[in-house]
Amino acid sequence: MKPTSRPNGEAASANITKRIQELGDWRGETLARVRQIIHDADPDIQEEWKWMGTPVWSHDGGVCTGESYKQVVKLTFFRGASIKDPKKLFNSSLEGNTRRAIDLREGEELDEAAFKQLIRAAVAANSGARSTAAKKK
């Protein structure tokens, strides 16, 4: 996998790889797998390293973050409330008006096809928001 990057993208990708290696357990394996699925869903996605150590994937704006905690790997979608989730992958942060998240626990399986659809829907939502903003100018 060769992550797409922007000017600081190589450093961001290296930091994400380092985080995966440092975790060294199911969380690292999960984050690595999710990262690959994200790139498979959108080969033009860009990797960023923000907020003092959070992996972020973006395309025309933020798509999702990949945070690792003791009990979960949390994938927070910036515009999750505005995208369709027919397979009900979102299971966290459901009360907000903007974000939605997927908490993955050790041993849980992720529906890869449904997850790819969410990634593509999030990218489309960003593109739609950009074109709407451009029309208002």
TABELTA-V709322 format. One record per residue. RES is the residue in one small letter. SS is DSSP state (~ for helix, > for strand, _ for the rest). NEAR is the number of other C-alpha atoms within 12 Angstrom. Layout:
# TABELTA-V709322
res;ss;near
RES;SS;NEAR
RES;SS;NEAR
This chain:
# TABELTA-V709322
res;ss;near
m;_;14
k;_;18
p;_;28
t;>;28
s;_;24
r;_;19
p;_;13
n;_;16
g;~;24
e;~;19
a;~;22
a;~;29
s;~;32
a;~;22
n;~;23
i;~;35
t;~;30
k;~;20
r;~;26
i;~;29
q;~;18
e;~;17
l;~;21
g;_;16
d;_;21
w;~;25
r;~;31
g;~;29
e;~;24
t;~;33
l;~;39
a;~;30
r;~;25
v;~;38
r;~;40
q;~;27
i;~;28
i;~;40
h;~;28
d;~;23
a;~;26
d;_;29
p;_;24
d;_;22
i;_;33
q;>;35
e;>;40
e;>;35
w;>;32
k;>;23
w;_;12
m;_;11
g;_;22
t;>;29
p;>;38
v;>;36
w;>;44
s;>;39
h;_;34
d;_;23
g;_;25
g;>;32
v;>;41
c;>;41
t;>;38
g;>;41
e;>;37
s;>;34
y;_;21
k;_;16
q;_;16
v;>;26
v;>;36
k;>;32
l;>;39
t;>;37
f;>;44
f;_;34
r;_;36
g;~;38
a;~;25
s;~;23
i;_;30
k;_;23
d;_;28
p;_;14
k;_;18
k;_;20
l;_;33
f;_;30
n;_;23
s;>;22
s;_;22
l;_;22
e;_;13
g;_;16
n;_;14
t;_;18
r;_;26
r;>;32
a;>;34
i;>;35
d;>;33
l;>;33
r;>;23
e;_;21
g;_;15
e;_;16
e;_;18
l;_;25
d;_;21
e;~;20
a;~;20
a;~;22
f;~;35
k;~;27
q;~;25
l;~;39
i;~;43
r;~;34
a;~;30
a;~;39
v;~;35
a;~;26
a;~;29
n;~;27
s;~;21
g;~;20
a;~;20
r;~;18
s;~;14
t;~;12
a;~;11
a;~;10
k;~;9
k;~;8
k;_;7
